[in-house]
Amino acid sequence: MEFTGIPFLGSYRHKGTLLVWALAGLLLSCQATVEKKPVPAKAIGWATEKMTDLMVHDITNPPLAGRFYAYACLAGYEVIASGNARYPSLSGLLNGLDSLSRPAGNSPSIPMSALFAMVHTAAALQPSGSEMQAFEESFSDSCKTWGYDSQEIAQAKTYGEHISQQILNYAKADKYREISNYPRYQPSTGEGKWYPTPPGYFPPVEPYFNTVRPFLIETADQFKPDPPVPFSEDPDSEFYALMQEVYQLDLDREKREIAAFWDCNPFALEETGHLMVGIKQISPGGHWMGITDIACQKAELSFEESMEINTFVALGLMDGFISCWDEKYRSDRIRPETAIRKYVDPTYKPLLQTPPFPEYLSGHSTISTTSAVILTHFFGEGFSYLDTVEEKYGLGIREFSSFMQASEEASISRLYGGIHFMDAITRGQDQGKKVGHWILNRRDAHRGQGQAVQQNE
């Protein structure tokens, strides 16, 4: 006998009806117990990489890029904190961040909501943020393949956007938007002072960034470094020796590769006949956010662990840039390219194009060291990895035995590139260490307080 088709149901109407209802119940039962796949931690990297792509398109300057990463990651972290007691909210730790309200109802997936919070925040902050819509739709499609239905995805999105909007309100109060009301910065005409460099002769980038509210350091000048080596035209002076060190550098193939790998200059131009074409490059912060994703994936961390690490690296970028930029426009020191052309060799051209802001401190040295200090805290001193971040830009892959080794290479690359004097590099590293350790000490003390509260409750 074949149990198929209407004839079977006609002959055994009563039993057939029961069978149909039994099968329907079984199907519904199976659907109800389908196990949803967790949102993978690598989704955080998808979001930050999309943000980086938009920054490359928008030619976002390095300090501003740090600001975008910080607020987007903070929004994601605060969603995690709203649903997981192991991760205390950063309200009360970050300057000016009051307690956040929890969304009404629950999210079907806190990690999913965290990603939506990141995307919503990035979309609101970045100039080409509307392009995040395509990423959001793609992420939603992925969520469906992981077992979530449209209603659950909508709930997760609403949950994340509730937190995101509070972070966006927090961002509005950091005084960055007030910078546009400040008078136009005029370069100094004094000897030894910074002046725009070829080929673009761009105006100075973010001269008032030290007025923006930091996240964890108390003030922009909290770790005010020693002044740079004084400018001098005397061939026997210490400054002249720094200048000669850059000018006489023997650039072998390895040094050239290192300089190119860590260039990270969004303002780089390439001359093509009578035209200048922009070269697509990520910012220093974008490079370190990429490294963070590589490390989290290699260590196979959970979504929550990865979100915390991404957040503190991003916060470190912002505070590192604020601290560094505060010194840049105080010391206002001349770049090697300008000094060497004027006092040594008028035909000199550095390996890398000089970025459009004063020389001291080295920004890459500062934020690379801050990032390395924070990542070493989470992953350990001997964490090796392959840096594939620059591969999509044709710069290949480099292998590192530790984050500190990578930060040291990033720092010395500025000498190889001819864009920094050595004291700006070493003192930038010192600055980065101070900022990084300060952030970690504040973070650990805050977590300790949170754990004590949980125990008392």
Buried (B, 14 or more C-beta within 10 A) or exposed (E): EEEEEEEBBEEEEEEBEEBEEEEEEEEEEEEEEEEBEEBBBEBBBBBBBBBBBBBBEBBBBBBBBBBBBBBBBBBBBBBBBBBEEEBBBBBEBBBEBEEBEBBEEEBBBBBBBBBBBBBBBBBBBBBEBEBBEEBBEEBBEBBEEBBBEEEBBBBBBBBBBBBBBBBBEBBEEBEBEEEEEEEEEEBEEEEBBBBBBEEBEBEBBBBBBBBBBBBBBEBBBBBEBEEBBEBBEEEEBEBBBBBEEBBEBEEEEEBBBBBBBBBBBBBBBEEEEEEEEEBBBBBBBBBBBBBBBBBBBEBEBBBBBBBBBBBBBBBBBBBBBBBBBBBBBBBBBBBBBBBBBBBBEEEBBBBBBBBBBBBBBBBBBBBBBBBBBBBBBBBEEEBEBEBBBBEEBEBEEBEBEBBBBBBBBBBBBBBBBBBBBBBBBBBBBBBBBBBBBBBBEBBEEBBEEBEEEEEEE
